[in-house]
Amino acid sequence: MTVTSTHGAPSAPRPSLRRRAVAAYPVLGRRGYRRYAATIAIVNTSGWMQRIAQDWLVLELTGSVAMVGLTVALQLGPILFLGMWGGVLADRRSKRRLLMLSHAVGGTASLTLAVLVLGGWVAGWHVLLAALVLGLVTAVDVPTREAFLPEVAGTANVRQAVALNTTILQCGALLGPALAGVSIALLGNAPAFVTNAVAQVVAVLLLARIEPAGLETVPRLERSRGQLVEAARYARATPHVLWPVVLIGFVSITGINLATVLAAYADDVLRSGASGYSQLTAAVAAGAVLGSICAGRWGQPGLRRLVYLVLGVALLLLVASRLSAAPGLLVVMAAFGFVANVYLVGSMSLVQASVWPHLRGRVLALYTLVCVAAQAASGLLVGAVAQAHGAPAAMVVSAAGPLTGAVVVGLCLARLRGLRPTLVLRDRPGRGWVYIRPVAASTAVDAGSSLVLSRPTGDG
């Protein structure tokens, strides 16, 4: 249909939604990536449904919260011990076929559990065994999926792909538990397991339709000794890999997983119960989705900007620790979600863009291992502080990890680059700001009050 302007001349038809999406995110123009992203959307949502139903089923069967904790540990524990080996497999084998195999095994475990529930034969050990199988699958699936991203999206589109994937994961983390709650209340636990089994089959079919000819070629790793050590040495010798790994460890130890502290805030500070907890979680998720979208449109941050973003995360958590009213806390939590996800997208895309293709699986497995291990300790640490000293103290502790990481990594980078702080005072009437900018020691500083970084001379 031709649209006529107010001046009588025909105007150009508006581009379709798909064309506008591709114009904003060129990676969506790649058919293989669209299918890959669809697998993430489907499997992540159904996976959250299964996790919720699985935990609830264990509680119904055993009546023990400790058994629920064991179920979670069996599903998350294998990646801590076998994640690096999953990265080795990703470097040695076809990543697309490994993902198809992992989805097939995961779907079989979910379907078996669904049959046991529907038949009334399920026992607690069945659920524990299914959780262990899914945990073993995750140990291979996570590093393989991350390493497959540059191949299916194209190296030039890595940042956009990471941002879109993060948005998909955030939406799945919101939608999956909600769907699980409705399905469990209306139909019991079995539909969640059936849904996940079907989703895994759909994922296998979508991956099978990704044409190998459309993937970027990556050399296959031959079997040999010392390949894990090779990846560790590479990470240590490559600043754009080493410092993001160190930084994500500091951030994850207290600053990313806020489930414990937000629950404590809703209960002890806001006195709003489950509804307040859901509102705080939704505020973080809304900010995170917006942050992911914006991060995909912005340029790739360097190490210095990552440090600034982590410092912003810490400062927002410190501000939140001083608040006791819901409106202000909701705004700060949304800002936290935004800044945290801009950082997470930037950190992962920087590592993705910096690592050699034949090392990608192992290096990304190392990155994931540090992140998951730190988050595993986070819940225990923050929970203990919240129990002993209250929610505001736990929020301060949550800020401690990012703040320490920003200071430590920032100082290390400054030292490695031969920088030191220099205070330069000049008279500028009416301008009372302090500026921070790197300059060489020999460069004349123009008028103004500024705090600058300069390269040391002489004995420094």
Summary of the structure (lengths in Angstrom):
residues: 460
radius of gyration: 24.5
end to end distance: 71.8
largest distance: 82.5
contacts: 1561
relative contact order: 0.12
helix: 77%
strand: 4%
